[in-house]
Amino acid sequence: MKGKVIIPILLFVLLLAACGQGKLDEPIALVNQHNEEVVFPTGEPAVFFFITSYT
């Protein structure tokens, strides 16, 4: 049963990866909590985390 579920999921992930864009043309710009724009470069791999809180 597990194999029947895992195989379609892996095929779906493979399809999404094949249809994705290879490289971004423009840097990624986000806004932090102080409304300052933060830009992530696209030339090198970058790891960033989102921490959200709802009050």
Backbone bond lengths (Angstrom), bond angles and torsions (degrees), N, CA, C in turn:
res aa  C-N    CA-C-N  psi(-1)  N-CA   C-N-CA  omega(-1)  CA-C   N-CA-C  phi
1 M - - - 1.451 - - 1.522 111.14 -
2 K 1.347 117.00 -41.07 1.458 119.19 -179.71 1.519 111.84 -62.82
3 G 1.336 115.83 -38.95 1.458 120.25 179.90 1.518 112.38 -63.80
4 K 1.336 116.19 -34.10 1.460 120.23 179.29 1.525 111.67 -69.38
5 V 1.310 117.72 -25.13 1.463 121.60 179.16 1.518 110.73 -89.16
6 I 1.310 117.37 -38.41 1.461 121.18 -174.92 1.531 111.34 -70.65
7 I 1.307 117.99 -39.68 1.465 121.24 -176.68 1.535 111.96 -62.07
8 P 1.341 121.39 -47.52 1.474 119.22 176.79 1.533 112.59 -63.82
9 I 1.326 117.23 -35.31 1.464 119.40 178.48 1.520 110.22 -64.68
10 L 1.331 117.62 -44.21 1.462 120.82 178.63 1.527 111.50 -64.32
11 L 1.322 117.50 -39.28 1.458 120.17 176.60 1.523 111.77 -64.86
12 F 1.317 117.08 -38.59 1.462 121.27 177.75 1.529 110.98 -64.75
13 V 1.329 116.97 -43.16 1.468 120.96 178.19 1.521 110.11 -64.28
14 L 1.311 118.06 -40.56 1.460 121.79 177.38 1.522 110.98 -62.61
15 L 1.318 117.55 -41.27 1.458 121.47 177.58 1.523 111.26 -63.31
16 L 1.335 117.04 -44.82 1.466 120.09 178.29 1.523 111.74 -62.90
17 A 1.320 117.64 -39.24 1.459 120.95 179.37 1.527 111.04 -67.05
18 A 1.320 117.06 -36.04 1.460 120.49 -179.96 1.521 111.84 -71.28
19 C 1.318 117.48 -30.38 1.466 121.29 -178.31 1.521 112.75 -88.12
20 G 1.313 117.56 -7.66 1.453 120.81 -176.76 1.512 112.93 -75.11
21 Q 1.322 114.59 164.64 1.453 120.93 179.35 1.525 109.08 -79.94
22 G 1.314 117.21 135.70 1.462 122.05 -176.84 1.517 113.53 -68.26
23 K 1.322 116.91 -43.92 1.461 120.48 -177.48 1.522 108.66 -147.70
24 L 1.311 116.09 143.44 1.456 120.70 177.80 1.522 109.74 -80.11
25 D 1.327 115.92 141.71 1.461 120.64 179.14 1.523 112.18 -84.73
26 E 1.320 116.87 -31.82 1.462 121.48 -175.83 1.517 109.87 -119.76
27 P 1.345 117.84 151.90 1.468 119.77 176.37 1.531 111.36 -66.38
28 I 1.315 115.70 155.51 1.462 121.99 179.65 1.526 108.28 -88.21
29 A 1.318 116.77 126.45 1.462 121.81 179.95 1.522 109.37 -115.73
30 L 1.330 116.23 127.98 1.455 122.99 177.59 1.525 108.78 -125.44
31 V 1.321 116.44 163.70 1.462 121.90 178.16 1.519 108.26 -112.29
32 N 1.343 116.61 129.96 1.461 119.79 179.85 1.525 110.51 -87.56
33 Q 1.329 116.47 -173.04 1.468 121.51 -175.13 1.524 113.93 -67.93
34 H 1.331 117.14 -15.16 1.467 121.36 178.53 1.525 111.22 -101.52
35 N 1.326 117.21 17.40 1.464 124.71 -177.98 1.523 112.56 57.59
36 E 1.325 116.56 31.94 1.458 121.67 174.10 1.516 108.09 -100.53
37 E 1.327 116.01 139.14 1.457 120.25 -179.16 1.522 110.41 -79.98
38 V 1.326 116.48 130.43 1.456 123.29 178.04 1.524 107.19 -114.80
39 V 1.333 116.90 125.96 1.460 121.44 -176.19 1.522 109.27 -110.36
40 F 1.331 115.91 130.61 1.460 122.16 176.53 1.519 108.42 -103.26
41 P 1.318 117.53 129.51 1.471 119.49 179.63 1.523 111.11 -70.02
42 T 1.328 115.64 152.88 1.465 119.76 179.47 1.521 111.96 -105.11
43 G 1.312 118.61 -7.17 1.451 120.97 -178.22 1.512 113.07 -73.87
44 E 1.312 117.68 -33.11 1.461 122.21 -178.46 1.533 109.01 -119.71
45 P 1.315 117.09 153.03 1.466 118.78 175.62 1.534 110.75 -64.36
46 A 1.311 115.98 138.57 1.461 120.85 -179.88 1.523 108.98 -133.96
47 V 1.317 116.20 143.21 1.459 121.93 176.69 1.513 107.25 -114.50
48 F 1.316 116.94 128.09 1.452 120.42 175.95 1.511 109.32 -138.56
49 F 1.319 115.28 152.51 1.459 121.92 -175.66 1.518 109.73 -118.25
50 F 1.316 115.28 143.99 1.457 121.03 174.00 1.521 108.14 -108.53
51 I 1.301 116.36 123.23 1.456 121.38 175.19 1.519 106.41 -117.44
52 T 1.310 116.25 116.47 1.453 119.73 -179.15 1.518 109.88 -116.59
53 S 1.293 115.38 151.28 1.455 119.97 175.05 1.516 108.47 -140.33
54 Y 1.299 115.28 136.43 1.453 121.52 177.68 1.519 107.53 -112.84
55 T 1.312 115.06 123.39 1.473 118.98 -179.58 1.498 110.48 -113.66
